Amino acid sequence: MTGNGFGLTIVLVVLAIFVIVVLLRSVRIVPQARAGIVERLGKYNRTLNPGLTILIPFVDRLLPLLDLREQVVSFPPQPVITEDNLVVSIDTVVYFQITEPRAATYEIANYIQAVEQLTTTTLRNVVGGLNLEEALTSRDQINGQLRGVLDEATGKWGIRVSRVELKAIDPPLSIQDSMEKQMRAERDRRAAILTAEGTKQSDILTAEGKRQASILKAEGDAQASILRADGEAQAIQKVFDAIHAGRPDQELLAYQYLQTLPKLAEGTSNTLWVIPSELTEALKGIGGALGGTGTAKNPGSTDGI
Protein backbone atom coordinates (compact mmCIF):
# COMPACT_ATOMS: atom_id res chain seq x y z
CA MET A 1 0.00 0.00 0.00
CA THR A 2 2.76 2.31 0.80
CA GLY A 3 4.51 1.67 -2.50
CA ASN A 4 1.27 1.89 -4.44
CA GLY A 5 0.40 5.19 -2.71
CA PHE A 6 3.79 6.68 -3.53
CA GLY A 7 3.47 5.65 -7.17
CA LEU A 8 -0.01 7.10 -7.35
CA THR A 9 1.29 10.37 -5.97
CA ILE A 10 3.96 10.54 -8.63
CA VAL A 11 1.40 9.86 -11.32
CA LEU A 12 -0.86 12.59 -9.99
CA VAL A 13 2.01 15.09 -9.87
CA VAL A 14 3.03 14.26 -13.43
CA LEU A 15 -0.56 14.54 -14.53
CA ALA A 16 -0.90 17.94 -12.83
CA ILE A 17 2.28 19.18 -14.52
CA PHE A 18 0.96 17.94 -17.87
CA VAL A 19 -2.33 19.74 -17.33
CA ILE A 20 -0.52 22.97 -16.42
CA VAL A 21 1.67 22.74 -19.53
CA VAL A 22 -1.37 22.07 -21.69
CA LEU A 23 -3.17 25.05 -20.23
CA LEU A 24 -0.14 27.28 -20.72
CA ARG A 25 0.12 26.21 -24.33
CA SER A 26 -3.61 26.59 -24.88
CA VAL A 27 -4.09 30.08 -23.50
CA ARG A 28 -2.50 32.95 -25.44
CA ILE A 29 -2.74 36.72 -24.92
CA VAL A 30 -2.07 38.90 -27.96
CA PRO A 31 -1.04 42.51 -27.01
CA GLN A 32 -2.49 45.60 -28.63
CA ALA A 33 -1.13 46.51 -32.10
CA ARG A 34 0.08 42.93 -32.55
CA ALA A 35 -1.21 40.07 -34.68
CA GLY A 36 -0.61 36.34 -34.53
CA ILE A 37 -0.85 33.61 -37.17
CA VAL A 38 -2.21 30.23 -36.01
CA GLU A 39 -1.30 27.08 -37.95
CA ARG A 40 -3.24 23.91 -37.34
CA LEU A 41 -1.30 20.81 -38.26
CA GLY A 42 1.07 22.97 -40.34
CA LYS A 43 -1.67 24.75 -42.29
CA TYR A 44 -2.88 28.30 -41.91
CA ASN A 45 -5.90 28.39 -39.62
CA ARG A 46 -6.62 31.98 -38.54
CA THR A 47 -5.19 35.34 -37.58
CA LEU A 48 -5.34 36.28 -33.93
CA ASN A 49 -6.41 39.79 -32.98
CA PRO A 50 -5.41 41.51 -29.72
CA GLY A 51 -6.93 39.84 -26.67
CA LEU A 52 -7.26 36.37 -25.06
CA THR A 53 -7.51 33.25 -27.25
CA ILE A 54 -7.55 29.47 -26.72
CA LEU A 55 -5.46 27.07 -28.82
CA ILE A 56 -5.64 23.31 -29.15
CA PRO A 57 -2.49 21.93 -27.56
CA PHE A 58 -0.11 20.00 -29.81
CA VAL A 59 -2.39 20.75 -32.79
CA ASP A 60 -2.32 24.52 -33.13
CA ARG A 61 0.95 26.44 -33.35
CA LEU A 62 1.24 30.19 -32.86
CA LEU A 63 3.86 31.88 -35.05
CA PRO A 64 5.88 34.86 -33.75
CA LEU A 65 3.69 37.92 -33.33
CA LEU A 66 3.77 40.63 -35.98
CA ASP A 67 4.01 44.33 -35.11
CA LEU A 68 1.18 46.27 -36.81
CA ARG A 69 2.58 49.69 -35.91
CA GLU A 70 4.37 51.85 -38.47
CA GLN A 71 8.00 50.89 -38.55
CA VAL A 72 11.08 52.86 -39.52
CA VAL A 73 14.05 51.16 -41.15
CA SER A 74 17.27 52.99 -42.02
CA PHE A 75 19.31 51.25 -44.68
CA PRO A 76 23.10 51.61 -44.96
CA PRO A 77 24.58 53.91 -47.64
CA GLN A 78 24.31 52.57 -51.16
CA PRO A 79 26.64 53.58 -54.02
CA VAL A 80 24.67 54.93 -56.98
CA ILE A 81 26.02 56.07 -60.36
CA THR A 82 24.44 59.25 -61.74
CA GLU A 83 23.86 60.09 -65.39
CA ASP A 84 27.15 62.03 -65.56
CA ASN A 85 29.09 58.95 -64.30
CA LEU A 86 29.65 60.11 -60.74
CA VAL A 87 29.35 57.72 -57.82
CA VAL A 88 27.32 59.10 -54.93
CA SER A 89 26.51 57.46 -51.61
CA ILE A 90 22.83 57.66 -50.64
CA ASP A 91 21.25 56.82 -47.28
CA THR A 92 17.55 55.97 -47.30
CA VAL A 93 14.90 55.73 -44.59
CA VAL A 94 11.70 53.77 -45.24
CA TYR A 95 8.47 54.07 -43.23
CA PHE A 96 6.17 51.07 -43.67
CA GLN A 97 3.34 49.27 -41.91
CA ILE A 98 1.99 45.71 -42.03
CA THR A 99 -1.63 45.75 -43.19
CA GLU A 100 -2.14 42.01 -43.93
CA PRO A 101 -0.40 39.72 -41.41
CA ARG A 102 -1.16 36.57 -43.45
CA ALA A 103 0.38 38.02 -46.64
CA ALA A 104 3.38 39.36 -44.73
CA THR A 105 3.94 35.84 -43.35
CA TYR A 106 3.35 33.64 -46.40
CA GLU A 107 3.96 35.90 -49.43
CA ILE A 108 7.50 36.93 -48.55
CA ALA A 109 10.20 35.21 -46.51
CA ASN A 110 11.84 38.37 -45.07
CA TYR A 111 9.92 41.53 -45.85
CA ILE A 112 12.53 43.89 -44.35
CA GLN A 113 15.29 42.49 -46.55
CA ALA A 114 12.94 42.56 -49.51
CA VAL A 115 12.11 46.24 -48.91
CA GLU A 116 15.83 47.05 -48.61
CA GLN A 117 16.76 45.35 -51.88
CA LEU A 118 13.78 46.86 -53.68
CA THR A 119 14.70 50.30 -52.39
CA THR A 120 18.30 49.90 -53.58
CA THR A 121 17.39 48.78 -57.11
CA THR A 122 14.68 51.44 -57.49
CA LEU A 123 17.02 54.13 -56.20
CA ARG A 124 19.67 53.19 -58.73
CA ASN A 125 17.12 53.31 -61.55
CA VAL A 126 15.76 56.70 -60.53
CA VAL A 127 19.09 58.41 -59.74
CA GLY A 128 20.75 56.84 -62.76
CA GLY A 129 18.64 59.08 -65.00
CA LEU A 130 19.69 62.27 -63.20
CA ASN A 131 22.93 64.20 -63.13
CA LEU A 132 24.59 65.17 -59.86
CA GLU A 133 23.01 68.61 -59.62
CA GLU A 134 19.53 67.24 -60.33
CA ALA A 135 20.04 64.46 -57.79
CA LEU A 136 21.02 66.98 -55.11
CA THR A 137 18.10 69.32 -55.82
CA SER A 138 15.33 66.80 -56.62
CA ARG A 139 14.92 64.95 -53.34
CA ASP A 140 11.15 65.34 -53.28
CA GLN A 141 10.87 63.96 -56.80
CA ILE A 142 13.11 60.98 -55.95
CA ASN A 143 11.19 60.33 -52.72
CA GLY A 144 7.89 60.34 -54.59
CA GLN A 145 9.10 57.91 -57.26
CA LEU A 146 10.60 55.56 -54.68
CA ARG A 147 7.42 55.55 -52.62
CA GLY A 148 5.25 54.85 -55.65
CA VAL A 149 7.37 51.88 -56.78
CA LEU A 150 7.76 50.43 -53.28
CA ASP A 151 4.08 50.80 -52.38
CA GLU A 152 3.02 49.08 -55.58
CA ALA A 153 5.51 46.22 -55.18
CA THR A 154 4.93 45.62 -51.47
CA GLY A 155 1.13 45.70 -51.71
CA LYS A 156 0.91 41.96 -52.42
CA TRP A 157 3.16 41.33 -49.39
CA GLY A 158 0.63 42.94 -47.06
CA ILE A 159 2.87 45.97 -46.47
CA ARG A 160 2.06 49.63 -47.06
CA VAL A 161 4.99 52.00 -47.61
CA SER A 162 3.96 55.44 -46.32
CA ARG A 163 7.16 57.44 -46.78
CA VAL A 164 10.61 57.15 -48.26
CA GLU A 165 13.23 59.75 -47.36
CA LEU A 166 16.76 60.31 -48.63
CA LYS A 167 18.72 60.94 -45.46
CA ALA A 168 21.97 61.93 -47.14
CA ILE A 169 23.48 62.22 -50.62
CA ASP A 170 27.27 62.28 -50.42
CA PRO A 171 29.21 62.96 -53.65
CA PRO A 172 32.93 62.08 -53.94
CA LEU A 173 35.43 64.18 -51.99
CA SER A 174 36.87 65.74 -55.14
CA ILE A 175 33.41 66.82 -56.22
CA GLN A 176 32.73 68.19 -52.76
CA ASP A 177 35.90 70.31 -52.96
CA SER A 178 34.87 71.61 -56.38
CA MET A 179 31.40 72.41 -55.11
CA GLU A 180 32.81 74.25 -52.11
CA LYS A 181 35.07 76.33 -54.38
CA GLN A 182 32.14 77.06 -56.66
CA MET A 183 29.97 78.11 -53.73
CA ARG A 184 32.77 80.27 -52.34
CA ALA A 185 33.20 81.97 -55.72
CA GLU A 186 29.44 82.48 -55.95
CA ARG A 187 29.34 84.04 -52.49
CA ASP A 188 32.25 86.34 -53.39
CA ARG A 189 30.46 87.36 -56.58
CA ARG A 190 27.27 88.11 -54.70
CA ALA A 191 29.20 90.08 -52.09
CA ALA A 192 30.87 92.15 -54.82
CA ILE A 193 27.51 92.79 -56.48
CA LEU A 194 25.95 93.84 -53.19
CA THR A 195 28.91 96.14 -52.46
CA ALA A 196 28.64 97.73 -55.89
CA GLU A 197 24.90 98.15 -55.50
CA GLY A 198 25.42 99.75 -52.09
CA THR A 199 28.04 102.15 -53.46
CA LYS A 200 25.79 103.04 -56.38
CA GLN A 201 22.84 103.66 -54.11
CA SER A 202 25.01 105.74 -51.79
CA ASP A 203 26.25 107.89 -54.69
CA ILE A 204 22.70 108.33 -55.96
CA LEU A 205 21.47 109.39 -52.55
CA THR A 206 24.43 111.75 -52.09
CA ALA A 207 23.83 113.38 -55.49
CA GLU A 208 20.13 113.64 -54.75
CA GLY A 209 20.90 115.25 -51.41
CA LYS A 210 23.27 117.76 -53.02
CA ARG A 211 20.68 118.57 -55.68
CA GLN A 212 17.99 119.11 -53.09
CA ALA A 213 20.38 121.24 -51.03
CA SER A 214 21.22 123.37 -54.09
CA ILE A 215 17.55 123.79 -54.92
CA LEU A 216 16.73 124.78 -51.36
CA LYS A 217 19.68 127.19 -51.22
CA ALA A 218 18.66 128.79 -54.52
CA GLU A 219 15.08 129.10 -53.31
CA GLY A 220 16.35 130.61 -50.05
CA ASP A 221 18.56 133.11 -51.91
CA ALA A 222 15.68 134.04 -54.19
CA GLN A 223 13.34 134.48 -51.26
CA ALA A 224 15.97 136.54 -49.44
CA SER A 225 16.48 138.74 -52.52
CA ILE A 226 12.74 139.24 -52.85
CA LEU A 227 12.42 140.13 -49.18
CA ARG A 228 15.43 142.45 -49.40
CA ALA A 229 14.03 144.16 -52.51
CA ASP A 230 10.67 144.50 -50.81
CA GLY A 231 12.37 146.04 -47.78
CA GLU A 232 14.34 148.49 -49.91
CA ALA A 233 11.21 149.36 -51.85
CA GLN A 234 9.30 149.99 -48.66
CA ALA A 235 12.22 152.08 -47.31
CA ILE A 236 12.33 154.14 -50.52
CA GLN A 237 8.59 154.55 -50.41
CA LYS A 238 8.73 155.73 -46.81
CA VAL A 239 11.55 158.18 -47.63
CA PHE A 240 9.63 159.40 -50.64
CA ASP A 241 6.48 159.86 -48.60
CA ALA A 242 8.44 161.62 -45.85
CA ILE A 243 10.06 163.98 -48.35
CA HIS A 244 6.77 164.86 -49.96
CA ALA A 245 5.13 165.24 -46.58
CA GLY A 246 7.83 167.74 -45.54
CA ARG A 247 7.49 169.75 -48.82
CA PRO A 248 11.24 170.43 -49.29
CA ASP A 249 12.33 173.46 -51.32
CA GLN A 250 14.89 173.58 -54.12
CA GLU A 251 17.75 174.59 -51.86
CA LEU A 252 17.30 171.53 -49.54
CA LEU A 253 17.18 169.12 -52.47
CA ALA A 254 20.36 170.66 -53.93
CA TYR A 255 22.09 170.34 -50.58
CA GLN A 256 21.12 166.67 -50.22
CA TYR A 257 22.31 166.02 -53.76
CA LEU A 258 25.74 167.44 -52.95
CA GLN A 259 25.95 165.26 -49.83
CA THR A 260 25.28 162.17 -51.92
CA LEU A 261 28.05 162.82 -54.45
CA PRO A 262 30.99 161.74 -52.18
CA LYS A 263 29.41 158.33 -51.78
CA LEU A 264 29.85 157.74 -55.48
CA ALA A 265 33.61 157.71 -55.01
CA GLU A 266 33.58 155.21 -52.16
CA GLY A 267 35.17 151.78 -52.79
CA THR A 268 38.50 150.66 -54.18
CA SER A 269 37.07 149.85 -57.61
CA ASN A 270 35.84 153.39 -58.30
CA THR A 271 38.99 154.72 -59.96
CA LEU A 272 37.00 156.71 -62.54
CA TRP A 273 33.58 158.30 -62.10
CA VAL A 274 31.57 160.76 -64.15
CA ILE A 275 30.08 163.90 -62.72
CA PRO A 276 26.36 164.03 -63.48
CA SER A 277 24.98 166.94 -65.50
CA GLU A 278 22.62 167.75 -62.66
CA LEU A 279 25.64 168.90 -60.62
CA THR A 280 25.64 172.32 -62.31
CA GLU A 281 21.95 172.75 -61.61
CA ALA A 282 22.52 171.89 -57.99
CA LEU A 283 25.42 174.33 -57.75
CA LYS A 284 23.28 177.04 -59.34
CA GLY A 285 20.57 176.33 -56.82
CA ILE A 286 22.98 176.52 -53.91
CA GLY A 287 24.62 179.63 -55.39
CA GLY A 288 21.25 181.25 -55.87
CA ALA A 289 20.32 180.44 -52.31
CA LEU A 290 23.58 181.84 -50.97
CA GLY A 291 23.33 184.87 -53.28
CA GLY A 292 19.78 185.57 -52.18
CA THR A 293 20.88 185.51 -48.59
CA GLY A 294 23.78 187.90 -49.26
CA THR A 295 21.54 190.26 -51.21
CA ALA A 296 19.12 190.39 -48.36
CA LYS A 297 21.88 191.39 -45.95
CA ASN A 298 23.72 193.96 -48.21
CA PRO A 299 20.85 196.48 -48.51
CA GLY A 300 20.58 196.65 -44.78
CA SER A 301 24.26 197.40 -44.40
CA THR A 302 24.09 200.07 -47.18
CA ASP A 303 21.28 201.76 -45.49
CA GLY A 304 23.28 201.84 -42.33
CA ILE A 305 26.06 203.63 -44.06
C-alpha positions as CSV (number, residue, x, y, z in Angstrom):
1,M,0.0,0.0,0.0
2,T,2.8,2.3,0.8
3,G,4.5,1.7,-2.5
4,N,1.3,1.9,-4.4
5,G,0.4,5.2,-2.7
6,F,3.8,6.7,-3.5
7,G,3.5,5.6,-7.2
8,L,0.0,7.1,-7.3
9,T,1.3,10.4,-6.0
10,I,4.0,10.5,-8.6
11,V,1.4,9.9,-11.3
12,L,-0.9,12.6,-10.0
13,V,2.0,15.1,-9.9
14,V,3.0,14.3,-13.4
15,L,-0.6,14.5,-14.5
16,A,-0.9,17.9,-12.8
17,I,2.3,19.2,-14.5
18,F,1.0,17.9,-17.9
19,V,-2.3,19.7,-17.3
20,I,-0.5,23.0,-16.4
21,V,1.7,22.7,-19.5
22,V,-1.4,22.1,-21.7
23,L,-3.2,25.1,-20.2
24,L,-0.1,27.3,-20.7
25,R,0.1,26.2,-24.3
26,S,-3.6,26.6,-24.9
27,V,-4.1,30.1,-23.5
28,R,-2.5,33.0,-25.4
29,I,-2.7,36.7,-24.9
30,V,-2.1,38.9,-28.0
31,P,-1.0,42.5,-27.0
32,Q,-2.5,45.6,-28.6
33,A,-1.1,46.5,-32.1
34,R,0.1,42.9,-32.6
35,A,-1.2,40.1,-34.7
36,G,-0.6,36.3,-34.5
37,I,-0.9,33.6,-37.2
38,V,-2.2,30.2,-36.0
39,E,-1.3,27.1,-38.0
40,R,-3.2,23.9,-37.3
41,L,-1.3,20.8,-38.3
42,G,1.1,23.0,-40.3
43,K,-1.7,24.7,-42.3
44,Y,-2.9,28.3,-41.9
45,N,-5.9,28.4,-39.6
46,R,-6.6,32.0,-38.5
47,T,-5.2,35.3,-37.6
48,L,-5.3,36.3,-33.9
49,N,-6.4,39.8,-33.0
50,P,-5.4,41.5,-29.7
51,G,-6.9,39.8,-26.7
52,L,-7.3,36.4,-25.1
53,T,-7.5,33.2,-27.2
54,I,-7.5,29.5,-26.7
55,L,-5.5,27.1,-28.8
56,I,-5.6,23.3,-29.1
57,P,-2.5,21.9,-27.6
58,F,-0.1,20.0,-29.8
59,V,-2.4,20.8,-32.8
60,D,-2.3,24.5,-33.1
61,R,0.9,26.4,-33.3
62,L,1.2,30.2,-32.9
63,L,3.9,31.9,-35.0
64,P,5.9,34.9,-33.8
65,L,3.7,37.9,-33.3
66,L,3.8,40.6,-36.0
67,D,4.0,44.3,-35.1
68,L,1.2,46.3,-36.8
69,R,2.6,49.7,-35.9
70,E,4.4,51.8,-38.5
71,Q,8.0,50.9,-38.6
72,V,11.1,52.9,-39.5
73,V,14.1,51.2,-41.1
74,S,17.3,53.0,-42.0
75,F,19.3,51.2,-44.7
76,P,23.1,51.6,-45.0
77,P,24.6,53.9,-47.6
78,Q,24.3,52.6,-51.2
79,P,26.6,53.6,-54.0
80,V,24.7,54.9,-57.0
81,I,26.0,56.1,-60.4
82,T,24.4,59.2,-61.7
83,E,23.9,60.1,-65.4
84,D,27.2,62.0,-65.6
85,N,29.1,58.9,-64.3
86,L,29.6,60.1,-60.7
87,V,29.3,57.7,-57.8
88,V,27.3,59.1,-54.9
89,S,26.5,57.5,-51.6
90,I,22.8,57.7,-50.6
91,D,21.2,56.8,-47.3
92,T,17.5,56.0,-47.3
93,V,14.9,55.7,-44.6
94,V,11.7,53.8,-45.2
95,Y,8.5,54.1,-43.2
96,F,6.2,51.1,-43.7
97,Q,3.3,49.3,-41.9
98,I,2.0,45.7,-42.0
99,T,-1.6,45.8,-43.2
100,E,-2.1,42.0,-43.9
101,P,-0.4,39.7,-41.4
102,R,-1.2,36.6,-43.5
103,A,0.4,38.0,-46.6
104,A,3.4,39.4,-44.7
105,T,3.9,35.8,-43.3
106,Y,3.3,33.6,-46.4
107,E,4.0,35.9,-49.4
108,I,7.5,36.9,-48.6
109,A,10.2,35.2,-46.5
110,N,11.8,38.4,-45.1
111,Y,9.9,41.5,-45.8
112,I,12.5,43.9,-44.3
113,Q,15.3,42.5,-46.5
114,A,12.9,42.6,-49.5
115,V,12.1,46.2,-48.9
116,E,15.8,47.1,-48.6
117,Q,16.8,45.4,-51.9
118,L,13.8,46.9,-53.7
119,T,14.7,50.3,-52.4
120,T,18.3,49.9,-53.6
121,T,17.4,48.8,-57.1
122,T,14.7,51.4,-57.5
123,L,17.0,54.1,-56.2
124,R,19.7,53.2,-58.7
125,N,17.1,53.3,-61.5
126,V,15.8,56.7,-60.5
127,V,19.1,58.4,-59.7
128,G,20.8,56.8,-62.8
129,G,18.6,59.1,-65.0
130,L,19.7,62.3,-63.2
131,N,22.9,64.2,-63.1
132,L,24.6,65.2,-59.9
133,E,23.0,68.6,-59.6
134,E,19.5,67.2,-60.3
135,A,20.0,64.5,-57.8
136,L,21.0,67.0,-55.1
137,T,18.1,69.3,-55.8
138,S,15.3,66.8,-56.6
139,R,14.9,64.9,-53.3
140,D,11.2,65.3,-53.3
141,Q,10.9,64.0,-56.8
142,I,13.1,61.0,-56.0
143,N,11.2,60.3,-52.7
144,G,7.9,60.3,-54.6
145,Q,9.1,57.9,-57.3
146,L,10.6,55.6,-54.7
147,R,7.4,55.6,-52.6
148,G,5.2,54.8,-55.7
149,V,7.4,51.9,-56.8
150,L,7.8,50.4,-53.3
151,D,4.1,50.8,-52.4
152,E,3.0,49.1,-55.6
153,A,5.5,46.2,-55.2
154,T,4.9,45.6,-51.5
155,G,1.1,45.7,-51.7
156,K,0.9,42.0,-52.4
157,W,3.2,41.3,-49.4
158,G,0.6,42.9,-47.1
159,I,2.9,46.0,-46.5
160,R,2.1,49.6,-47.1
161,V,5.0,52.0,-47.6
162,S,4.0,55.4,-46.3
163,R,7.2,57.4,-46.8
164,V,10.6,57.1,-48.3
165,E,13.2,59.8,-47.4
166,L,16.8,60.3,-48.6
167,K,18.7,60.9,-45.5
168,A,22.0,61.9,-47.1
169,I,23.5,62.2,-50.6
170,D,27.3,62.3,-50.4
171,P,29.2,63.0,-53.6
172,P,32.9,62.1,-53.9
173,L,35.4,64.2,-52.0
174,S,36.9,65.7,-55.1
175,I,33.4,66.8,-56.2
176,Q,32.7,68.2,-52.8
177,D,35.9,70.3,-53.0
178,S,34.9,71.6,-56.4
179,M,31.4,72.4,-55.1
180,E,32.8,74.3,-52.1
181,K,35.1,76.3,-54.4
182,Q,32.1,77.1,-56.7
183,M,30.0,78.1,-53.7
184,R,32.8,80.3,-52.3
185,A,33.2,82.0,-55.7
186,E,29.4,82.5,-55.9
187,R,29.3,84.0,-52.5
188,D,32.3,86.3,-53.4
189,R,30.5,87.4,-56.6
190,R,27.3,88.1,-54.7
191,A,29.2,90.1,-52.1
192,A,30.9,92.1,-54.8
193,I,27.5,92.8,-56.5
194,L,25.9,93.8,-53.2
195,T,28.9,96.1,-52.5
196,A,28.6,97.7,-55.9
197,E,24.9,98.2,-55.5
198,G,25.4,99.7,-52.1
199,T,28.0,102.1,-53.5
200,K,25.8,103.0,-56.4
201,Q,22.8,103.7,-54.1
202,S,25.0,105.7,-51.8
203,D,26.2,107.9,-54.7
204,I,22.7,108.3,-56.0
205,L,21.5,109.4,-52.6
206,T,24.4,111.7,-52.1
207,A,23.8,113.4,-55.5
208,E,20.1,113.6,-54.7
209,G,20.9,115.3,-51.4
210,K,23.3,117.8,-53.0
211,R,20.7,118.6,-55.7
212,Q,18.0,119.1,-53.1
213,A,20.4,121.2,-51.0
214,S,21.2,123.4,-54.1
215,I,17.6,123.8,-54.9
216,L,16.7,124.8,-51.4
217,K,19.7,127.2,-51.2
218,A,18.7,128.8,-54.5
219,E,15.1,129.1,-53.3
220,G,16.4,130.6,-50.0
221,D,18.6,133.1,-51.9
222,A,15.7,134.0,-54.2
223,Q,13.3,134.5,-51.3
224,A,16.0,136.5,-49.4
225,S,16.5,138.7,-52.5
226,I,12.7,139.2,-52.9
227,L,12.4,140.1,-49.2
228,R,15.4,142.5,-49.4
229,A,14.0,144.2,-52.5
230,D,10.7,144.5,-50.8
231,G,12.4,146.0,-47.8
232,E,14.3,148.5,-49.9
233,A,11.2,149.4,-51.9
234,Q,9.3,150.0,-48.7
235,A,12.2,152.1,-47.3
236,I,12.3,154.1,-50.5
237,Q,8.6,154.5,-50.4
238,K,8.7,155.7,-46.8
239,V,11.6,158.2,-47.6
240,F,9.6,159.4,-50.6
241,D,6.5,159.9,-48.6
242,A,8.4,161.6,-45.9
243,I,10.1,164.0,-48.3
244,H,6.8,164.9,-50.0
245,A,5.1,165.2,-46.6
246,G,7.8,167.7,-45.5
247,R,7.5,169.8,-48.8
248,P,11.2,170.4,-49.3
249,D,12.3,173.5,-51.3
250,Q,14.9,173.6,-54.1
251,E,17.8,174.6,-51.9
252,L,17.3,171.5,-49.5
253,L,17.2,169.1,-52.5
254,A,20.4,170.7,-53.9
255,Y,22.1,170.3,-50.6
256,Q,21.1,166.7,-50.2
257,Y,22.3,166.0,-53.8
258,L,25.7,167.4,-53.0
259,Q,26.0,165.3,-49.8
260,T,25.3,162.2,-51.9
261,L,28.0,162.8,-54.5
262,P,31.0,161.7,-52.2
263,K,29.4,158.3,-51.8
264,L,29.8,157.7,-55.5
265,A,33.6,157.7,-55.0
266,E,33.6,155.2,-52.2
267,G,35.2,151.8,-52.8
268,T,38.5,150.7,-54.2
269,S,37.1,149.8,-57.6
270,N,35.8,153.4,-58.3
271,T,39.0,154.7,-60.0
272,L,37.0,156.7,-62.5
273,W,33.6,158.3,-62.1
274,V,31.6,160.8,-64.2
275,I,30.1,163.9,-62.7
276,P,26.4,164.0,-63.5
277,S,25.0,166.9,-65.5
278,E,22.6,167.8,-62.7
279,L,25.6,168.9,-60.6
280,T,25.6,172.3,-62.3
281,E,21.9,172.8,-61.6
282,A,22.5,171.9,-58.0
283,L,25.4,174.3,-57.8
284,K,23.3,177.0,-59.3
285,G,20.6,176.3,-56.8
286,I,23.0,176.5,-53.9
287,G,24.6,179.6,-55.4
288,G,21.2,181.3,-55.9
289,A,20.3,180.4,-52.3
290,L,23.6,181.8,-51.0
291,G,23.3,184.9,-53.3
292,G,19.8,185.6,-52.2
293,T,20.9,185.5,-48.6
294,G,23.8,187.9,-49.3
295,T,21.5,190.3,-51.2
296,A,19.1,190.4,-48.4
297,K,21.9,191.4,-45.9
298,N,23.7,194.0,-48.2
299,P,20.9,196.5,-48.5
300,G,20.6,196.6,-44.8
301,S,24.3,197.4,-44.4
302,T,24.1,200.1,-47.2
303,D,21.3,201.8,-45.5
304,G,23.3,201.8,-42.3
305,I,26.1,203.6,-44.1
